[in-house]
């Protein structure tokens, strides 16, 4: 078994695969769950939304990504390693990342953009360490830039016609361009990939599809 922090620092790519349930074929949204895997398909972690109960069901159906929620990222033993918290905000939404001991790692901060999706990745001191944007006409690709150099990329992968037509189960590839990127920054990129899915690819999260208009 490879510890999650060590797995994130390995070279190559990792994949985030959303797990869907049969009831979602009729449009009912359940808690978001993801498998996190190496290129060879070996799972080394998973993530799951923690908002449970009847109120959680109602908020998920009608508020989508506008709601307050938590995503927990677990290792292979089902021990929580990272906790991503989404506080309620009308504008400039954000996702805050901590480890299981409560140590604050940083923030994925949504920014305003015209014809592009934009984020800042901030460290625990509020310093911008990466800027993220989806190129014009390639809104399924997100480049992570640090001081003008691409250090990582998150890209939505095609899952096949039937899956795309009848569910919003999404697969994402995370490519590490800078292999010296420290583990905490890789954890922020991983959390950002989950947040990208919730904001832009969930049917309940963005009005039923992807918008290429300006974000607020």
C-alpha positions in Angstrom: 0.0 0.0 0.0 1.3 3.4 -1.0 0.5 6.4 1.3 -1.7 8.9 -0.4 0.9 11.7 -0.1 3.6 9.5 -1.6 1.3 8.4 -4.4 0.6 12.0 -5.4 4.3 12.7 -5.8 4.9 9.8 -8.3 5.5 10.8 -11.9 3.1 10.5 -14.8 -0.6 11.1 -14.6 -3.4 10.1 -12.2 -7.1 9.7 -13.0 -10.2 10.9 -11.1 -13.2 8.8 -12.1 -16.7 9.6 -10.9 -18.8 6.8 -9.6 -22.5 7.0 -10.4 -25.5 5.0 -9.1 -28.4 3.6 -11.1 -30.9 6.0 -9.7 -29.0 8.9 -11.3 -30.1 7.6 -14.7 -33.4 9.3 -14.0 -31.8 12.6 -13.0 -31.8 12.1 -9.2 -28.5 13.4 -7.8 -26.8 11.3 -5.1 -23.6 12.1 -3.1 -20.7 12.6 -5.4 -18.1 9.8 -5.2 -14.8 9.5 -7.0 -12.1 6.8 -7.5 -8.5 8.1 -7.7 -6.3 5.9 -9.7 -2.8 5.5 -11.3 -2.5 5.3 -15.1 -2.7 1.4 -14.9 -6.2 1.6 -13.3 -4.9 0.8 -9.7 -7.0 2.7 -7.2 -4.9 4.3 -4.4 -7.5 6.8 -3.0 -11.1 7.8 -3.3 -13.2 10.9 -2.5 -16.8 11.3 -1.3 -19.1 14.1 -0.5 -20.2 14.0 3.2 -23.5 15.9 3.1 -26.0 13.3 4.2 -29.6 13.1 5.4 -32.8 14.4 4.0 -31.7 18.1 4.0 -28.6 17.1 2.1 -30.7 15.4 -0.6 -32.9 18.4 -1.0 -30.1 20.9 -1.2 -28.2 18.7 -3.7 -31.3 18.5 -6.1 -32.0 22.2 -6.1 -28.9 24.1 -5.3 -26.1 22.1 -6.9 -22.7 23.6 -6.4 -24.1 26.7 -4.6 -24.7 24.7 -1.5 -22.3 24.3 1.4 -20.6 20.8 1.4 -17.5 18.9 2.3 -15.5 16.4 0.2 -13.3 14.0 2.1 -10.3 12.3 0.3 -9.5 8.9 1.8 -6.5 6.6 1.4 -6.8 2.9 0.6 -7.6 2.0 4.2 -10.6 4.4 4.1 -8.8 6.8 6.5 -9.4 10.5 5.7 -6.3 12.3 4.6 -7.7 15.6 3.2 -10.9 17.5 3.8 -12.2 20.1 1.2 -14.8 22.5 2.5 -17.1 24.6 0.3 -18.6 27.5 2.2 -21.7 29.2 0.9 -21.0 32.2 -1.3 -23.1 33.9 -4.0 -20.0 35.2 -5.8 -16.4 34.1 -6.2 -16.9 30.7 -4.7 -14.0 28.8 -3.1 -12.9 25.4 -1.9 -10.7 25.3 1.2 -8.4 22.3 1.8 -7.1 21.0 5.1 -5.5 17.7 6.1 -7.2 15.3 8.5 -5.4 17.0 11.5 -6.9 20.4 10.6 -3.7 21.9 9.1 -4.8 24.4 6.5 -3.2 23.8 3.1 -4.8 26.5 0.9 -7.7 27.6 -1.2 -9.0 27.1 -4.8 -10.5 30.5 -5.4 -12.8 31.1 -8.3 -12.2 34.3 -10.3 -14.1 36.3 -12.9 -13.3 35.6 -16.5 -14.7 36.3 -20.0 -15.1 33.1 -22.2 -12.9 31.2 -19.8 -13.0 29.4 -16.5 -10.5 30.9 -14.0 -9.1 30.0 -10.6 -6.3 31.1 -8.3 -4.6 28.5 -6.1 -3.6 30.1 -2.9 -1.3 28.7 -0.2 -2.1 28.8 3.6 -0.8 32.4 3.7 -3.1 33.6 1.0 -0.3 33.9 -1.6 -1.2 32.9 -5.2 1.0 30.0 -6.1 -0.8 28.9 -9.3 -3.2 30.4 -11.8 -5.7 28.2 -13.6 -7.6 28.8 -16.8 -9.4 26.9 -19.5 -8.3 28.0 -23.0 -10.9 29.5 -25.3 -12.8 26.8 -27.1 -11.1 24.1 -24.9 -13.3 24.5 -21.8 -12.6 20.8 -20.8 -8.9 21.5 -20.3 -7.5 23.5 -17.3 -3.8 24.5 -17.2 -2.1 25.2 -13.9 0.5 27.9 -14.3 3.2 29.1 -11.8 5.2 32.1 -12.7 4.4 31.6 -16.4 5.3 27.9 -16.4 2.7 25.1 -16.7 3.1 22.8 -13.7 0.0 20.6 -14.1 -3.1 20.1 -16.2 -6.6 18.8 -15.5 -8.5 17.5 -18.5 -11.9 16.0 -18.8 -11.8 12.7 -20.7 -14.5 11.4 -23.0 -16.4 8.6 -21.3 -18.4 7.3 -24.3 -21.7 8.3 -25.8 -24.1 6.4 -23.5 -22.4 7.7 -20.3 -22.2 11.3 -21.6 -25.9 11.2 -22.8 -27.5 9.6 -19.8 -25.3 10.4 -16.8 -22.9 13.1 -15.7 -20.3 10.6 -14.6 -17.0 12.3 -15.5 -13.4 11.2 -15.8 -10.4 13.6 -15.4 -6.8 13.1 -16.1 -4.3 15.1 -13.9 -0.9 15.5 -15.7 2.1 16.5 -13.7 4.3 18.8 -15.8 6.6 19.8 -12.9 7.7 16.6 -11.2 9.2 18.6 -8.3 5.8 20.0 -7.3 5.5 19.4 -3.5 2.8 17.1 -2.1 0.7 19.8 -0.6 0.5 21.6 -4.0 -0.4 18.3 -5.7 -3.2 17.9 -3.1 -4.5 21.3 -4.1 -4.5 20.3 -7.7 -6.4 17.1 -6.9 -9.0 19.0 -4.9 -9.3 21.5 -7.8 -10.1 18.6 -10.2 -13.0 17.6 -8.0 -14.2 21.2 -7.7 -14.0 21.7 -11.5 -16.3 18.7 -11.9 -18.8 20.0 -9.4 -18.8 23.6 -10.8 -18.8 22.9 -14.6 -19.7 19.4 -15.4 -22.5 18.4 -12.9 -26.0 18.8 -14.4 -27.3 20.3 -11.2 -24.2 22.4 -10.7 -24.2 24.7 -13.7 -27.7 24.8 -15.1 -27.5 21.4 -17.0 -24.3 21.9 -18.9 -21.1 23.9 -19.4 -21.3 27.6 -19.9 -18.6 29.5 -21.7 -19.9 32.9 -20.6 -18.4 35.0 -17.9 -18.3 33.6 -14.4 -19.2 35.6 -11.4 
